[in-house]
Amino acid sequence: MVAGLPVKPRLTRRTPVPVTGIVHLGPGAFFRAFNAIYTADVMAKVGGDWGILAVSLKSPTARDQLAPQGGVFTAVEMGADGAIPRVVGSIAKVLVAPEDPEAVVAAMADPAVKVVSLTITEKGYCHNPATGRLNLAHPDIMHDLADLAQPHSAPGFLVAALARRRAAGIAPFTVLSCDNLPSNGVLARGIVLDFARAHDGDLATWIEAEVRFPATMVDRITPATTDADVARLADAEGYTDLACVQHEPFRQWVIEDDFTDGARPDWSEAGAQFVASVEAHETMKLRCLNGTHSALAYLGYLAGYETISDTVADPAFAALCGKLWQDEIVPTVPPPEGEDLSAYCTALLGRYRNPSIRHRTWQIAMDGSQKLPQRCLGTLADNLADGRVPKGLCLVVAAWMRYVGGVDEAGNVIDVRDPLAARLKALSDAAEGSGAKVAALLSVDEVFPPTLAADARFRDAVTAAYEALVSEGARGTVARYAG
Ligand code: CS2
């Protein structure tokens, strides 16, 4: 029990445990507010054995929160009409992979499991973000290639379980990536095949021919749950639920309809869209939403704002979003069928303003080395290719560079969470002056493709923005850019 919480009885399951048809890797807040709800909605509407066995690849937290509650949890929709809680029962069980990796492989090899879905965050793919290829020097990948009996990584578990299914003559599951990565299906396929080729060439050939990796676009703003959220729910509902999540009302799921034997829940019954290609939706969401989210995260954090809604309450930052969309982002986004980009961006600003969603700038700022390429750098490169220097996006890159330097504008240490944090800080610290710091960080080729890093227009604009951040501060620089 978290200290300071009101003592209330624990939430318990009142509905039967569903039969497992899905294994999900990464049982964090987003999965609970998104996949678990869509699947619960489908089972409530049309039935089906689509219960979810959720697997945590690292920490036991989700299992410790969910197991005493029989897997159920409360999802609280935080909208204009106040907080609307509902209890979600689609999670059948939670496993903690490091405690028993064999149990996880066995569960994934169960013939009743048709889909293995993933919300493992960008870094869970163990890839090089600039190339999309598996990083064979990643410690977890090196471990798994040496001994696949006890995998550590998501690619390792997927390949171990597919190998077991193949050996037993069981049809493969579909691998469904639900992370904010461009062409996440192709990416997941690429890292699984890279791993399989290094492990067993015949298995790789079988995976290439037999396994489907549909792409998806996922969208629902879901901040990490805090003790205050748990306490508020306990006060309102009279029970304690350490696994509760708070999410916005909006949700959108676009899924490439390419599943092994067509075996999947009919998520369209819950409002998901099955389409032939997800690419246009993905580009729209990653560039318009995640691109400005990261802009607000770095610049807002440096300006001293704690949450996204606090940040956009400052008119300069709302104007920053408007200008980024209009001048730099939307011109690079081919509109997906059925979407009006200007209405989409206006709605986004409304979503960011939602005051009951306390999404911390610090949370979104995490793992920037894994996020910047698909959120900002592709958009940036498209502008440069069209002969425009996108000063706003260059300012975002400069803000990320200031952020990973590890000291805020008041001289306080920033708790930078990023797989490359130590290296980024060392590069920044070793360089003297804005131009040298920018050049040092541009040399990180997992983040910046060499052609972009070598573009003088880009380098100069990022250096000018970095200098402005140092001399005028983030708020002043944003106000001048957007003013
Ligand atoms: C956010 C996303 O944490 C982040 O980096 O930008 O998680 C964002 O909230 C979701 O993609 C919204 O769908």
Boltz pocket constraint, residues with backbone or C-beta under 6 A from the ligand:
constraints:
  - pocket:
      binder: B
      contacts: [[A, 180], [A, 218], [A, 219], [A, 220], [A, 221], [A, 222], [A, 289], [A, 290], [A, 293], [A, 294], [A, 363], [A, 364], [A, 365], [A, 366]]
      max_distance: 6.0
